[in-house]
């Protein structure tokens, strides 16, 4: 085995390993969109055919045995066709990604398909002529006088793809621009090198690297899309929960204000202001797509608790220990915790509910703590009445890498049961 054969053998083995790994991963991954998965399964299968028959051809020609004449010729024909298919497939991918365009009806794909057919026709004609390339009866490969004519169709297909990327430049993401550009440039470099350095299968290596990069891009893109979908769903759930304010809460509040108008006019006025502030903050939270200052969420919570204190004849004792406010958090996080404390912390037989809201700076960030007396309600679960807390936990993770923990402390002989909810936010 010559040094050149060994180099090509090594390149093709590496390429086969890359393509096989990509194919197995594609078959194992389930979250990719059906079109993308079909595309990459097909791409890596074609790459295996291309590299496999290329390897067979190189080993057959290296042996230089006359009886391997047809094996060399057929394997070269097959891998030459397979080598052109990834470029054609890219034309379809460029049109399909982020688009509702029907891929069969575009000028880009029609032109690329036509040029590919011309390329296959040239290859087929070459099997019976010697003007592009030929094998002598003793199984020795030779380039014909018009060999470079065979490189024109693939080059034209690459140019068309470049034009397609440029035409869709504003409609695709920066990551897609980078992926398409690299997918085009790397094989082009390999083609140029192989034109001037005959014998080294640089196109095969470059095509393998380009396919691997496009595969990695697809995974990153779909993971990001999946994360965005989860975040959007969590936001929508929170919005629905905010809209579904308890009817009896509104009814009881308005009823309390009605009686206060005669008994305590000033308190009725302050309750109306608190209720109005609460409602305004609730609807403002629906339109918030990003984190908000803690001071805004605290104001929302205070308005809610003022209303509840009126409803329950001041049987709610609230203490604020706010030592740090210079941070942001998702909307509808602190207020639902306070609402949950009122809902679950009050004893059926009455009594004062003690509620403490405080912030604590830590080495890693800040903790927002809501502590209340009353029975503990256990871990966060995805069922009523814990749906709001579960959604809050999802939003904290997605929007600021935060966490929500809830700890129940049973009653003792000297102390009532307590529940401590902690929002932990890392430093921004």
VMD Tcl script that draws the C-alpha trace (Angstrom):
set ca {
  {0.00 0.00 0.00}
  {1.44 3.35 -1.07}
  {1.53 6.42 1.17}
  {-1.19 8.10 -0.92}
  {-3.46 5.07 -0.66}
  {-2.92 4.94 3.09}
  {-3.79 8.66 3.44}
  {-6.97 8.23 1.41}
  {-7.84 5.05 3.30}
  {-7.50 6.92 6.62}
  {-9.56 9.88 5.39}
  {-12.40 7.63 4.23}
  {-12.42 5.58 7.45}
  {-12.72 8.80 9.46}
  {-15.50 9.99 7.17}
  {-17.36 6.69 7.49}
  {-17.10 6.85 11.29}
  {-18.49 10.42 11.30}
  {-21.37 9.54 8.98}
  {-22.26 6.33 10.81}
  {-22.26 8.14 14.16}
  {-24.47 10.87 12.73}
  {-26.92 8.32 11.30}
  {-27.19 6.38 14.57}
  {-27.74 9.57 16.56}
  {-30.40 10.72 14.12}
  {-32.24 7.42 14.44}
  {-32.06 7.64 18.25}
  {-33.16 11.27 18.64}
  {-36.92 11.74 18.79}
  {-37.48 15.46 19.37}
  {-36.37 16.61 15.89}
  {-39.04 17.65 13.43}
  {-39.96 14.89 10.98}
  {-38.67 16.79 7.94}
  {-35.30 17.50 9.56}
  {-34.90 13.95 10.78}
  {-35.71 12.52 7.35}
  {-33.28 14.97 5.76}
  {-30.34 14.02 7.96}
  {-31.06 10.29 7.91}
  {-30.99 10.52 4.12}
  {-27.90 12.73 4.14}
  {-25.84 10.43 6.36}
  {-27.02 7.36 4.43}
  {-25.85 8.97 1.19}
  {-22.55 9.88 2.85}
  {-22.06 6.24 3.88}
  {-22.73 5.11 0.31}
  {-20.41 7.78 -1.07}
  {-17.53 7.07 1.31}
  {-18.04 3.31 1.26}
  {-17.88 2.97 -2.52}
  {-15.04 5.50 -2.64}
  {-13.09 3.24 -0.30}
  {-13.91 0.18 -2.39}
  {-12.76 2.00 -5.52}
  {-9.46 3.13 -3.97}
  {-8.64 -0.34 -2.68}
  {-9.60 -1.88 -6.01}
  {-7.43 0.53 -8.00}
  {-4.55 0.11 -5.53}
  {-4.56 -3.61 -6.19}
  {-4.28 -2.89 -9.94}
  {-5.68 -6.30 -10.87}
  {-7.32 -6.60 -14.33}
  {-10.10 -8.74 -12.85}
  {-11.14 -5.77 -10.66}
  {-11.75 -3.57 -13.70}
  {-15.55 -3.58 -13.43}
  {-15.46 -3.25 -9.63}
  {-13.39 -0.06 -9.91}
  {-15.56 1.35 -12.68}
  {-18.91 0.64 -11.01}
  {-17.81 1.80 -7.56}
  {-16.48 5.08 -9.00}
  {-19.73 5.63 -10.87}
  {-21.83 5.07 -7.73}
  {-19.74 7.21 -5.38}
  {-19.52 10.01 -8.00}
  {-23.32 10.21 -8.13}
  {-23.61 9.98 -4.33}
  {-21.04 12.76 -3.89}
  {-23.28 15.23 -5.73}
  {-26.46 14.50 -3.79}
  {-25.61 16.44 -0.58}
  {-25.25 19.63 -2.64}
  {-28.63 19.00 -4.26}
  {-30.19 18.29 -0.86}
  {-28.89 21.60 0.45}
  {-30.95 23.42 -2.19}
  {-34.09 21.85 -0.74}
  {-32.99 22.59 2.83}
  {-32.33 26.28 2.08}
  {-35.83 26.70 0.70}
  {-37.56 24.61 3.37}
  {-36.00 26.04 6.53}
  {-38.12 28.76 8.19}
  {-40.42 28.84 5.20}
  {-43.84 27.70 4.09}
  {-42.71 27.63 0.46}
  {-43.46 24.40 -1.38}
  {-39.99 23.09 -2.14}
  {-40.97 21.42 -5.40}
  {-42.15 24.65 -6.93}
  {-39.11 26.90 -6.55}
  {-36.71 28.01 -9.26}
  {-33.74 27.18 -7.00}
  {-34.63 23.53 -6.60}
  {-35.71 23.13 -10.22}
  {-32.43 24.56 -11.50}
  {-30.32 22.50 -9.09}
  {-32.22 19.34 -10.01}
  {-31.75 20.02 -13.72}
  {-27.98 20.55 -13.31}
  {-27.75 17.38 -11.21}
  {-29.48 15.43 -13.99}
  {-26.93 16.83 -16.47}
  {-24.14 15.72 -14.13}
  {-25.55 12.18 -13.92}
  {-25.91 12.11 -17.70}
  {-22.23 13.11 -18.13}
  {-21.21 10.37 -15.71}
  {-23.31 7.81 -17.57}
  {-21.88 8.82 -20.93}
  {-18.37 8.60 -19.44}
  {-18.86 4.89 -18.80}
  {-18.78 4.32 -22.56}
  {-16.28 7.02 -23.62}
  {-12.84 8.26 -22.58}
  {-13.10 12.05 -22.93}
  {-13.74 12.67 -19.19}
  {-12.09 9.68 -17.48}
  {-11.55 6.00 -18.23}
  {-10.04 2.78 -16.97}
  {-7.63 0.77 -19.04}
  {-8.22 -3.00 -19.25}
  {-5.49 -3.53 -16.65}
  {-7.56 -1.48 -14.13}
  {-5.58 1.76 -14.25}
  {-7.50 5.03 -13.93}
  {-6.83 7.97 -16.27}
  {-8.29 11.46 -16.56}
  {-9.51 12.42 -20.01}
  {-8.91 15.69 -21.83}
  {-12.28 17.05 -20.70}
  {-12.18 15.86 -17.10}
  {-12.80 19.32 -15.70}
  {-16.14 19.39 -17.54}
  {-17.39 16.91 -14.92}
  {-16.65 19.41 -12.15}
  {-18.75 22.17 -13.71}
  {-22.23 20.89 -12.64}
  {-21.32 20.46 -8.92}
  {-19.66 23.88 -8.97}
  {-22.77 25.44 -10.54}
  {-24.97 23.77 -7.90}
  {-22.77 25.30 -5.17}
  {-23.09 28.73 -6.79}
  {-26.87 28.35 -6.95}
  {-26.93 27.44 -3.28}
  {-24.83 30.49 -2.44}
  {-27.35 32.64 -4.31}
  {-30.18 30.90 -2.47}
  {-28.61 31.67 0.91}
  {-28.07 35.31 -0.07}
  {-31.68 35.62 -1.26}
  {-32.94 34.26 2.07}
  {-30.34 36.11 4.16}
  {-32.89 38.31 5.94}
  {-35.37 35.51 6.63}
  {-32.98 33.02 8.25}
  {-31.31 33.24 11.63}
  {-27.62 34.16 12.11}
  {-26.90 30.57 13.13}
  {-28.53 29.28 9.93}
  {-26.51 31.75 7.85}
  {-23.32 30.51 9.46}
  {-24.27 26.85 9.04}
  {-25.24 27.16 5.38}
  {-22.14 29.21 4.56}
  {-19.79 26.70 6.19}
  {-21.66 23.78 4.59}
  {-21.00 25.40 1.21}
  {-17.44 26.64 1.73}
  {-15.85 23.50 3.19}
  {-16.76 21.16 0.27}
  {-15.84 23.95 -2.19}
  {-12.38 24.14 -0.66}
  {-12.08 20.36 -0.94}
  {-13.13 20.49 -4.60}
  {-10.52 23.15 -5.44}
  {-7.76 21.22 -3.65}
  {-8.67 17.97 -5.38}
  {-8.64 19.70 -8.79}
  {-4.98 20.65 -8.37}
  {-3.73 17.82 -6.17}
  {-4.94 14.73 -7.94}
  {-5.17 11.58 -5.85}
  {-6.09 12.89 -2.36}
  {-9.81 12.51 -1.61}
  {-10.18 15.90 0.06}
  {-13.78 16.28 -1.14}
  {-14.79 13.23 0.88}
  {-13.20 14.57 4.05}
  {-14.65 18.07 3.61}
  {-18.11 16.69 2.86}
  {-18.00 14.62 6.07}
  {-16.95 17.62 8.16}
  {-19.63 19.83 6.55}
  {-22.34 17.22 7.18}
  {-21.26 16.88 10.82}
  {-21.37 20.64 11.30}
  {-24.82 20.90 9.75}
  {-25.96 18.08 12.03}
  {-24.66 19.92 15.12}
  {-26.34 23.12 13.93}
  {-29.64 21.30 13.56}
  {-29.45 19.90 17.08}
  {-28.62 23.32 18.56}
  {-31.42 24.97 16.60}
  {-34.01 22.42 17.65}
  {-32.91 22.43 21.29}
  {-33.27 26.23 21.35}
  {-36.67 25.99 19.70}
  {-37.76 23.36 22.21}
  {-36.61 25.54 25.11}
  {-38.44 28.56 23.65}
  {-41.59 26.46 23.30}
  {-41.40 25.32 26.91}
  {-40.87 28.91 28.06}
  {-43.78 30.14 25.94}
  {-46.05 27.43 27.27}
  {-45.09 28.29 30.84}
  {-45.77 31.97 30.20}
  {-49.14 31.15 28.66}
  {-50.08 28.98 31.62}
  {-49.15 31.77 33.99}
  {-51.19 34.25 31.95}
  {-54.23 31.98 32.04}
  {-53.89 31.54 35.77}
  {-53.62 35.30 36.23}
  {-56.78 35.83 34.19}
  {-58.60 33.16 36.14}
  {-58.70 35.22 39.33}
  {-60.93 33.64 41.89}
  {-64.47 35.00 41.40}
  {-65.21 34.72 45.12}
  {-62.09 36.82 45.86}
  {-63.39 39.66 43.69}
  {-66.93 39.26 44.99}
  {-65.88 39.23 48.64}
  {-63.58 42.20 48.16}
  {-66.30 44.30 46.57}
  {-68.73 43.23 49.29}
  {-66.27 44.24 51.99}
  {-65.79 47.62 50.33}
  {-69.58 48.06 50.17}
  {-70.00 47.67 53.93}
  {-66.89 49.75 54.67}
  {-68.40 52.69 52.81}
  {-70.77 53.15 55.78}
  {-68.57 51.88 58.60}
  {-65.14 53.31 57.70}
  {-65.02 55.57 54.65}
  {-61.26 56.11 54.77}
  {-60.57 52.39 54.94}
  {-62.98 51.81 52.08}
  {-61.05 54.33 49.99}
  {-57.68 52.76 50.80}
  {-59.05 49.29 50.01}
  {-60.36 50.50 46.64}
  {-56.93 51.95 45.85}
  {-55.22 48.70 46.90}
  {-57.68 46.60 44.87}
  {-57.22 48.87 41.84}
  {-53.45 48.62 42.15}
  {-53.69 44.85 42.43}
  {-55.88 44.59 39.32}
  {-53.60 46.95 37.36}
  {-50.49 44.96 38.29}
  {-52.23 41.73 37.40}
  {-53.04 42.87 33.88}
  {-49.64 44.50 33.44}
  {-48.02 41.17 34.30}
  {-49.84 39.54 31.38}
  {-47.94 41.70 28.87}
  {-44.56 41.27 30.55}
  {-42.30 39.02 28.47}
  {-39.13 39.65 30.46}
  {-38.07 39.95 34.07}
  {-39.26 42.97 36.05}
  {-37.76 44.95 38.97}
  {-38.40 43.33 42.35}
  {-39.89 46.60 43.59}
  {-42.74 46.25 41.05}
  {-43.51 42.68 42.11}
  {-43.36 43.73 45.77}
  {-45.84 46.55 45.11}
  {-48.18 44.04 43.45}
  {-47.90 41.75 46.48}
  {-48.50 44.53 48.99}
  {-51.64 45.64 47.13}
  {-52.96 42.08 47.19}
  {-52.24 41.62 50.90}
  {-53.87 44.94 51.78}
  {-57.05 43.75 50.11}
  {-56.90 40.40 51.93}
  {-56.37 42.11 55.30}
  {-59.58 44.04 54.71}
  {-61.49 40.91 53.74}
  {-60.37 39.01 56.83}
  {-60.78 41.84 59.34}
  {-57.04 42.32 59.81}
  {-56.52 38.68 60.83}
  {-53.42 38.72 58.62}
  {-50.24 40.07 60.15}
  {-47.65 40.91 57.47}
  {-44.04 41.77 58.19}
  {-41.64 43.01 55.51}
  {-37.91 42.55 55.97}
  {-36.63 43.86 52.64}
  {-32.90 44.48 52.88}
  {-32.12 44.25 49.16}
  {-34.21 45.23 46.12}
  {-31.71 45.79 43.30}
  {-32.55 42.73 41.23}
  {-35.12 41.45 38.77}
  {-37.36 38.40 38.64}
  {-40.24 37.12 36.48}
  {-43.61 38.74 37.05}
  {-46.23 36.79 39.00}
  {-43.74 35.07 41.30}
  {-43.84 36.75 44.71}
  {-47.56 37.64 44.60}
  {-48.73 34.04 43.93}
  {-46.58 32.86 46.85}
  {-48.29 35.38 49.13}
  {-51.69 34.33 47.77}
  {-50.81 30.69 48.36}
  {-49.78 31.52 51.94}
  {-53.13 33.21 52.62}
  {-55.11 30.43 50.98}
  {-53.40 27.52 52.74}
  {-52.01 29.14 55.88}
  {-55.22 30.39 57.45}
  {-56.72 28.01 59.99}
  {-60.29 26.86 59.40}
  {-61.24 27.95 62.93}
  {-59.77 31.44 62.47}
  {-56.80 32.97 64.21}
  {-54.10 35.32 63.00}
  {-52.02 34.32 60.00}
  {-48.49 35.61 60.39}
  {-46.66 36.26 57.15}
  {-43.04 37.38 56.71}
  {-41.60 38.48 53.34}
  {-37.89 39.13 53.22}
  {-34.94 39.28 50.86}
  {-31.46 37.98 51.66}
  {-28.27 38.46 49.67}
  {-26.21 35.30 49.34}
  {-22.79 34.48 47.92}
  {-24.39 33.29 44.70}
  {-27.24 35.79 44.35}
  {-30.37 36.68 46.28}
  {-33.15 34.75 48.05}
  {-36.74 35.95 48.26}
  {-38.42 34.22 51.20}
  {-42.12 33.99 52.05}
  {-42.71 32.42 55.45}
  {-46.13 31.91 56.97}
  {-47.73 30.13 59.87}
  {-50.15 27.37 59.00}
  {-50.19 23.80 57.78}
  {-47.47 22.82 55.30}
  {-48.69 21.69 51.89}
  {-45.76 19.58 50.74}
  {-43.74 19.50 47.54}
  {-44.53 21.19 44.26}
  {-46.66 18.92 42.08}
  {-48.36 19.38 38.75}
  {-51.87 19.16 40.14}
  {-54.33 21.50 41.77}
  {-53.67 23.52 43.93}
  {-50.00 23.41 42.95}
  {-50.29 24.18 39.21}
  {-49.43 27.87 39.68}
  {-46.36 27.01 41.74}
  {-45.20 24.43 39.22}
  {-45.56 26.96 36.38}
  {-43.70 29.53 38.46}
  {-40.84 27.10 38.94}
  {-40.65 26.50 35.17}
  {-40.61 30.23 34.42}
  {-37.92 30.89 37.03}
  {-35.67 28.25 35.43}
  {-36.28 29.43 31.88}
  {-36.10 33.19 32.39}
  {-33.36 33.64 34.99}
  {-32.04 30.19 35.96}
  {-33.74 30.55 39.33}
  {-35.33 27.92 41.58}
  {-38.33 27.67 43.86}
  {-38.21 25.48 46.97}
  {-40.98 24.97 49.51}
  {-40.34 23.56 52.96}
  {-42.99 22.60 55.46}
  {-42.15 22.64 59.18}
  {-44.59 20.65 61.38}
  {-46.01 22.13 64.57}
  {-44.33 21.56 67.93}
  {-45.47 22.03 71.49}
  {-44.21 25.60 71.48}
  {-44.52 26.67 67.83}
  {-47.17 26.51 65.13}
  {-46.60 24.77 61.82}
  {-44.86 26.91 59.23}
  {-44.32 26.94 55.50}
  {-41.24 28.55 53.97}
  {-41.12 29.25 50.23}
  {-37.78 30.43 48.84}
  {-37.05 31.88 45.41}
  {-33.29 31.65 44.74}
  {-31.96 33.87 41.97}
  {-28.34 33.73 40.77}
  {-26.27 36.84 40.23}
  {-26.94 38.39 36.84}
}
mol new
graphics top color blue
foreach p $ca { graphics top sphere $p radius 0.5 }
foreach p [lrange $ca 0 end-1] q [lrange $ca 1 end] { graphics top cylinder $p $q radius 0.2 }
display resetview
